Amino acid sequence: QVQLVESGGGLVQPGGSLRLACAASGSVDSLNFMGWYRQAPGKERELVAALTSGGSTKYAAYVKGRFTISRGSAKNTVYLQMNSLKPEDTAVYYCNARSSYFPREYVYWGQGTQVTVSS
Protein backbone atom coordinates (compact mmCIF):
# COMPACT_ATOMS: atom_id res chain seq x y z
CA GLN A 1 0.00 0.00 0.00
CA VAL A 2 2.90 2.34 0.74
CA GLN A 3 6.29 2.32 -0.88
CA LEU A 4 9.26 4.51 -0.05
CA VAL A 5 12.15 4.93 -2.45
CA GLU A 6 15.38 6.65 -1.49
CA SER A 7 17.78 8.10 -4.01
CA GLY A 8 20.74 10.42 -4.23
CA GLY A 9 23.42 8.40 -2.53
CA GLY A 10 26.84 7.82 -3.95
CA LEU A 11 30.56 8.20 -3.44
CA VAL A 12 31.77 11.58 -2.28
CA GLN A 13 35.01 12.96 -0.90
CA PRO A 14 35.25 14.25 2.64
CA GLY A 15 33.83 17.74 2.82
CA GLY A 16 31.53 17.11 -0.10
CA SER A 17 27.77 17.23 -0.28
CA LEU A 18 24.91 14.98 -1.25
CA ARG A 19 21.18 15.46 -1.37
CA LEU A 20 19.07 12.44 -0.61
CA ALA A 21 15.46 12.19 -1.64
CA CYS A 22 12.66 9.97 -0.44
CA ALA A 23 9.55 9.59 -2.52
CA ALA A 24 6.43 7.89 -1.23
CA SER A 25 3.70 6.28 -3.23
CA GLY A 26 0.48 4.56 -2.34
CA SER A 27 -1.72 5.62 0.56
CA VAL A 28 0.29 8.74 1.28
CA ASP A 29 -2.55 10.87 2.68
CA SER A 30 -2.40 9.01 5.97
CA LEU A 31 1.37 8.81 6.01
CA ASN A 32 3.70 10.71 8.30
CA PHE A 33 7.33 11.02 7.37
CA MET A 34 9.34 10.41 10.49
CA GLY A 35 12.77 11.16 9.13
CA TRP A 36 16.04 9.70 7.99
CA TYR A 37 18.01 6.88 9.55
CA ARG A 38 21.33 5.36 8.69
CA GLN A 39 23.01 2.05 9.30
CA ALA A 40 26.68 1.29 9.00
CA PRO A 41 27.92 -2.29 8.64
CA GLY A 42 27.73 -4.14 11.92
CA LYS A 43 25.94 -1.31 13.66
CA GLU A 44 22.38 -0.59 14.68
CA ARG A 45 20.20 1.62 12.59
CA GLU A 46 20.19 5.10 14.08
CA LEU A 47 18.12 8.21 13.70
CA VAL A 48 19.82 10.98 11.77
CA ALA A 49 17.13 13.61 11.31
CA ALA A 50 13.48 13.75 12.30
CA LEU A 51 10.64 15.69 10.75
CA THR A 52 7.34 16.07 12.58
CA SER A 53 3.92 16.85 11.20
CA GLY A 54 4.09 20.20 12.95
CA GLY A 55 7.16 21.18 10.99
CA SER A 56 9.69 20.71 13.74
CA THR A 57 13.04 19.20 12.94
CA LYS A 58 15.50 17.40 15.15
CA TYR A 59 18.97 16.13 14.42
CA ALA A 60 21.44 13.76 15.89
CA ALA A 61 24.30 15.61 17.51
CA TYR A 62 26.82 14.27 15.05
CA VAL A 63 25.03 15.78 12.03
CA LYS A 64 23.70 19.01 13.53
CA GLY A 65 24.80 21.98 11.49
CA ARG A 66 25.73 19.80 8.53
CA PHE A 67 22.50 18.03 7.55
CA THR A 68 19.10 19.52 6.82
CA ILE A 69 15.85 17.61 6.51
CA SER A 70 13.02 19.21 4.57
CA ARG A 71 9.80 18.52 2.75
CA GLY A 72 9.52 18.95 -0.96
CA SER A 73 6.85 20.98 -2.66
CA ALA A 74 5.18 17.66 -3.25
CA LYS A 75 4.00 16.33 0.09
CA ASN A 76 5.08 12.83 -0.79
CA THR A 77 8.74 13.79 -0.89
CA VAL A 78 11.31 14.55 1.77
CA TYR A 79 14.97 15.43 1.41
CA LEU A 80 18.14 15.22 3.38
CA GLN A 81 20.75 17.76 2.40
CA MET A 82 24.13 16.59 3.63
CA ASN A 83 27.04 18.99 3.68
CA SER A 84 30.56 18.75 5.04
CA LEU A 85 30.42 15.00 4.82
CA LYS A 86 32.81 12.94 6.87
CA PRO A 87 33.99 9.35 6.48
CA GLU A 88 32.01 8.55 9.62
CA ASP A 89 28.85 9.40 7.69
CA THR A 90 29.35 6.35 5.49
CA ALA A 91 26.26 4.19 5.79
CA VAL A 92 23.10 3.10 4.11
CA TYR A 93 20.54 5.85 4.58
CA TYR A 94 16.89 4.97 4.98
CA CYS A 95 13.72 6.98 4.85
CA ASN A 96 11.12 6.12 7.47
CA ALA A 97 7.41 6.80 7.58
CA ARG A 98 4.50 5.65 9.69
CA SER A 99 0.77 5.49 9.45
CA SER A 100 -0.83 8.51 11.05
CA TYR A 101 -3.52 6.22 12.48
CA PHE A 102 -1.48 3.20 13.49
CA PRO A 103 2.09 4.42 13.82
CA ARG A 104 3.24 1.39 15.77
CA GLU A 105 1.62 -1.22 13.59
CA TYR A 106 2.38 0.27 10.19
CA VAL A 107 5.97 1.32 9.77
CA TYR A 108 7.50 1.78 6.35
CA TRP A 109 11.09 1.77 5.20
CA GLY A 110 12.67 2.34 1.86
CA GLN A 111 15.31 0.11 0.35
CA GLY A 112 18.05 2.47 1.41
CA THR A 113 20.65 4.40 -0.51
CA GLN A 114 24.37 3.95 0.02
CA VAL A 115 26.44 6.94 1.03
CA THR A 116 30.18 6.47 0.97
CA VAL A 117 32.50 9.24 2.07
CA SER A 118 36.07 8.48 1.16
CA SER A 119 39.09 10.05 -0.41
N, C-alpha and C positions, 0 to 999 in steps of 0.2 A: 504493500500500500504506500509506503514511503521509501524513497531511495535517496541517499546522499552520495554525491560524487565530489571528491576533492581533486584539485588540479593546481598546477603552478610550482610544484617541487622541482628540484634539480640539483646540480652541482654548482656550488658557488665558492669563491675564495673568501677567507676571513675578511670581515669588514664589508662584504657585499650585501645585497638586498634581494629579497624574493617577495612576491605577493601570491599568497595562496588564496584559492577560491573554493567555496563549497556551494554547490547547487543542489537544491532539493526538488524532488518531483513526487507526485502522488497527492496524498491528502495533506497538503501543506497548510491549509487554513487553520487546522487545529495543532499545528506544530510549533514548538518553541525551540529556537536555536539556543543551545546552552553554551557553546563555545568550542574552543580548539584544545585538543590534547595532543601529546606526543609520547612516543615510546621508543626508547633506544634498546638495542639488543641486550637481552638479559635483565632488563629493568622493567619496573611497573609502569603502566600508562599513567601519565600525570597531567594535571590541568595546566594549561599554558595561559589561556585568556578566556574569560567568561563574559557573556553578553546576556543581560536580562531583558525581559519584555518591557520593563520601564525605561530602558535605554542606558542603564548603568553598565559600566565595564569594570572588570577587575583583572589583575594580572599577577602571575607568579612573580616573586621578587627577582628572579634571575632574568626575566625578560622586560621588566618595567623600564620604560623609557626607550626601549628598542622596538618593541612590537606594538601594533595597534590593531584591534579588532573592530570591525565596522559592518554595518548592513549595506547592501547594495541598494540601488534604486528599486530593483525588483526585490520584493519581500522574501523571495525564496532563495536568496543568495547572501552569503556572508563572506567576509574577507579577513585575511590576516596579513597585514603588511609587516614584514620582518626586515629590519635594518640593523646595521652593525653586527652582522652574524658572526658567531664564534664557532669554533669546532665543537664545543660542548652542546651546540644546538642541533647537531646531527641526530636525526631520528626520523621515524615515520610519523607524520602529522595527520591527525584524524579530526574530522568534524563530528560533533555530537549534537543530537537533537532529541527532544522528548515530546510525547503527547501532552498537550495542555490539560487534558482531562485525566489521563492515567500516566503521570510522569514516571512512576516506578515500574509499571508493567510494560510500557511501550517506550523503549529506548532504542535509538537508531544511531548507527555508526556508518561512516563511509568506508571505502576500501583503503583509505590512507594514501598519502603521497610522500615520497621519500625526499628528504632534505639532507644533503650532504655538504658540509662546510669543511673544505680542505684546500690546502695550497698545493 
